[in-house]
Amino acid sequence: MIDKLKEYIKLIRVRQWYKNLVVFLALIFSFKLLSSVDLINVILSFFAVSFMASASYIINDLKDVAKDKLHPEKCKRPLASGKVSKLEGLLLFTLVITLSLAIGSLLGNNVLILLGSFFVLNLLYTFMLKKIMFADILAISSLFVLRAIVGAYAISLSISPWLILCPFFLALFLAVAKRRSDLILLKNNHGEEHIKSKGILTGYNLNITNSLMNISTTLLIISYALYCFLSNKEILMFTIPFALFVIFDYYKLVLENSEIVRQPDKIIKSPSLLIGSLLWLGFTVLLLYLHI
């Protein structure tokens, strides 16, 4: 029973829920972190988005069972390995999507609409966009933006352009890095012909992903720097060195083809990246809330 429960947890990818922490951005940068009501609402939105994301992961895994069996890492997933049946997967899908909508209903119609949009875009990605070069990484980036907006609507905030741009370019940076890492992993394990047979990587090569890495890194740095200088929180300019350290350190991991790029939840294996990220977050919160 315990082993089966562990497989269910793997299937809904609780380890991937860290991506949904972007729902807290609006709360932190709107100076509402100390409001207990708003904090509770954003925590609820976190679980609503997380369960909806889990529903999308299950659909993706159900669709890609045969393909995942050929992947050196994805073959260990519950459905691909046969440890969880397709029927169990469908039942778990029904449970998590129901939980997501139930929680979302507590936060208002806008959040429900966004949750629905989030799920639909995930479906489009799973069945179509992931096979289209460039559309795949743009869809992933848009999903991060939707997460951030859910967090804002959960506390009735208007949407800032920076809440769209910064998460979008951050997600673009991470998505391109993962594409590059997957490309190298598959090439090393199966060769060029296997890469060509995988629709998700069709058209990508190291030259393209390296160029996209440079572009996305530049856009991320510029958007964050402009936010610090042009918003009404100019004191955040002092966080730019911390942000640059984290970006540069992650870029180094990309060039080293670290497993962290494919599985960011293993960030603990890179003390410098973990500490740098915590310092950036801590210093940002400190500056914002001491400056009120």
C-alpha positions in Angstrom: 0.0 0.0 0.0 2.8 2.4 0.9 4.6 1.6 -2.3 1.5 2.2 -4.4 0.9 5.5 -2.6 4.5 6.5 -3.5 3.8 5.8 -7.1 0.6 7.9 -7.0 2.6 10.8 -5.6 5.2 10.3 -8.4 2.4 10.3 -11.0 1.0 13.6 -9.9 4.5 14.9 -9.7 4.5 16.6 -6.3 8.2 17.2 -6.9 7.2 19.5 -9.7 5.0 21.6 -7.6 7.9 24.0 -7.0 7.0 25.6 -10.4 3.8 26.8 -8.9 5.6 28.9 -6.3 5.4 31.7 -8.8 1.8 32.3 -7.5 3.5 34.0 -4.6 5.2 36.7 -6.7 2.2 39.1 -6.7 1.8 38.6 -2.9 5.4 39.4 -2.2 5.9 42.3 -4.5 2.6 44.0 -3.6 3.6 44.3 0.0 0.9 41.9 1.2 3.0 39.1 2.5 2.2 40.1 6.1 -1.6 40.0 5.4 -2.9 36.7 6.8 -6.0 36.7 4.7 -4.1 37.3 1.5 -1.5 34.8 2.4 -4.1 32.1 3.0 -5.7 32.9 -0.4 -2.4 32.6 -2.2 -1.6 29.3 -0.4 -5.0 28.0 -1.6 -4.3 29.2 -5.1 -1.0 27.3 -5.0 -2.8 24.0 -4.3 -5.4 24.8 -6.9 -2.8 25.3 -9.6 -0.7 22.4 -8.3 -3.6 19.9 -8.6 -4.5 21.3 -12.0 -0.9 20.9 -13.1 -1.0 17.3 -11.7 -4.1 16.6 -13.8 -2.2 17.8 -16.9 0.8 15.6 -16.0 -1.4 12.6 -15.8 -2.9 13.2 -19.2 0.6 13.8 -20.7 1.9 10.5 -19.2 -1.2 8.6 -20.4 -0.6 9.8 -23.9 3.2 9.3 -23.9 3.4 5.9 -22.2 4.9 4.1 -25.3 7.4 7.0 -26.0 8.4 7.3 -22.3 9.4 3.6 -22.2 12.2 4.5 -24.7 13.5 7.5 -22.7 16.5 6.8 -20.4 14.9 8.7 -17.5 11.1 8.9 -18.3 10.9 5.1 -18.5 10.9 5.1 -14.7 7.6 7.0 -14.5 4.7 5.1 -12.8 2.7 4.6 -16.0 5.6 3.9 -18.3 7.0 1.4 -15.8 3.7 -0.3 -15.3 3.6 0.3 -11.6 0.3 2.3 -12.0 -2.4 1.1 -14.4 -4.1 3.4 -16.9 -7.4 3.0 -15.0 -5.7 4.1 -11.8 -4.3 7.1 -13.7 -7.7 8.1 -14.9 -9.2 7.9 -11.4 -6.4 9.9 -10.0 -6.9 12.5 -12.8 -10.5 12.8 -11.8 -9.6 13.3 -8.1 -7.0 16.0 -8.6 -9.0 18.0 -11.2 -12.0 18.0 -8.8 -9.8 19.2 -5.9 -8.4 22.0 -8.1 -11.8 23.3 -9.2 -13.2 23.0 -5.7 -10.4 25.1 -4.2 -10.6 27.5 -7.1 -14.3 28.1 -6.6 -13.4 29.5 -3.1 -11.2 32.2 -4.8 -13.7 33.5 -7.3 -14.7 33.2 -11.0 -11.5 34.8 -12.3 -9.4 32.2 -10.7 -11.6 29.4 -12.0 -11.4 30.8 -15.5 -7.6 31.0 -15.3 -7.5 27.4 -14.0 -9.5 26.3 -17.0 -7.3 28.3 -19.3 -4.2 26.7 -17.7 -5.6 23.2 -18.2 -6.6 23.9 -21.8 -3.2 25.3 -22.7 -1.6 22.2 -21.1 -3.8 20.0 -23.3 -2.8 22.0 -26.4 0.8 21.6 -25.4 0.4 17.8 -24.8 -1.4 17.0 -28.0 -0.1 19.6 -30.4 2.2 22.4 -29.4 5.0 20.2 -27.9 5.5 18.9 -31.5 5.9 22.4 -33.0 9.4 23.9 -32.8 9.4 27.2 -30.7 5.7 26.9 -30.0 6.6 24.3 -27.3 8.8 26.6 -25.3 6.5 29.6 -25.7 3.6 27.5 -24.4 5.6 26.5 -21.4 6.5 30.1 -20.7 2.9 31.2 -21.0 1.9 28.5 -18.5 4.2 30.2 -16.0 2.6 33.5 -16.6 -0.9 32.0 -16.0 0.4 30.7 -12.7 1.6 34.1 -11.7 -1.7 35.7 -12.7 -3.7 33.2 -10.6 -1.7 34.4 -7.6 -2.6 38.0 -8.3 -6.3 37.3 -8.9 -6.5 35.3 -5.7 -5.8 38.5 -3.8 -7.8 40.8 -6.2 -4.8 42.6 -7.7 -4.6 44.2 -11.1 -2.1 42.7 -13.4 1.2 44.5 -13.9 3.1 44.1 -17.2 6.2 43.0 -15.1 4.2 40.1 -13.7 3.9 38.9 -17.2 7.3 39.7 -18.6 9.6 38.5 -15.8 8.0 35.1 -15.3 7.7 34.6 -19.0 11.4 35.2 -19.8 12.4 33.2 -16.7 10.4 30.2 -17.9 11.7 30.7 -21.5 15.2 30.6 -20.1 14.5 27.4 -18.2 12.6 25.7 -21.0 15.3 26.3 -23.6 17.9 25.0 -21.1 15.9 21.8 -20.6 15.5 21.3 -24.4 19.3 21.6 -24.8 19.9 19.2 -21.9 17.4 16.6 -23.3 19.0 16.9 -26.7 22.4 16.1 -25.4 21.1 13.3 -23.1 19.2 11.6 -26.0 22.2 12.0 -28.4 24.5 10.4 -25.9 22.2 7.5 -25.1 20.6 6.8 -28.4 22.3 8.7 -31.2 21.1 11.2 -33.8 18.5 8.9 -35.4 16.6 8.5 -32.2 16.5 12.3 -31.7 14.9 12.7 -35.2 12.3 10.2 -34.2 11.2 12.3 -31.2 8.6 14.9 -32.2 9.3 17.1 -29.2 12.9 17.8 -30.3 12.3 17.9 -34.0 14.2 20.8 -35.5 16.3 21.6 -32.4 20.1 21.3 -32.4 22.8 22.6 -30.2 23.4 25.7 -32.4 19.8 26.7 -32.1 19.4 26.0 -28.4 22.7 27.8 -27.6 21.4 30.9 -29.5 18.1 30.7 -27.8 19.9 30.4 -24.4 21.7 33.6 -25.1 18.6 35.4 -26.2 16.4 34.2 -23.3 19.2 35.0 -20.8 19.5 38.6 -22.2 15.7 39.1 -22.1 15.5 37.8 -18.6 18.2 40.1 -17.3 16.9 43.2 -19.1 13.3 42.6 -18.0 14.3 42.2 -14.3 16.7 45.1 -14.4 14.0 47.4 -16.0 11.5 46.3 -13.4 13.9 47.2 -10.6 14.6 50.7 -12.0 11.2 51.6 -13.6 8.8 50.3 -11.0 8.1 52.2 -7.8 10.5 49.8 -6.0 13.8 51.3 -7.1 15.5 49.9 -4.0 15.3 46.5 -5.7 18.2 47.6 -7.9 20.4 46.3 -5.1 19.1 42.8 -5.7 20.4 42.7 -9.3 23.8 41.3 -8.4 22.1 38.4 -6.6 19.9 37.8 -9.5 22.8 37.8 -11.9 24.8 35.4 -9.7 21.8 32.9 -9.8 21.4 33.3 -13.6 25.1 32.9 -14.3 25.4 29.9 -12.0 22.5 28.2 -13.6 23.9 29.0 -17.1 27.1 27.2 -16.0 25.1 24.1 -15.0 23.5 24.2 -18.4 26.9 24.2 -20.2 28.0 21.4 -17.9 24.8 19.4 -18.8 24.0 19.0 -15.1 21.0 16.8 -14.2 19.7 19.8 -12.3 18.8 21.4 -15.6 16.5 18.5 -16.4 15.3 18.1 -12.8 15.4 21.5 -11.1 13.9 19.9 -7.9 17.5 18.5 -7.4 18.8 22.0 -6.8 20.1 20.9 -3.4 22.9 19.2 -5.3 24.2 22.6 -6.3 24.8 24.5 -3.0 25.9 27.6 -4.8 22.7 27.8 -6.8 20.5 27.0 -3.8 22.3 29.5 -1.5 22.3 32.2 -4.2 18.6 31.7 -4.8 17.8 31.9 -1.1 20.0 35.0 -0.7 18.2 36.7 -3.6 14.8 35.9 -2.2 15.7 36.8 1.4 17.4 40.1 0.4 14.5 41.0 -1.9 11.9 40.5 0.9 14.1 42.3 3.4 14.4 45.4 1.1 10.8 45.4 0.2 9.4 45.2 3.7 11.9 47.3 5.5 11.3 50.0 2.9 7.5 50.2 3.4 
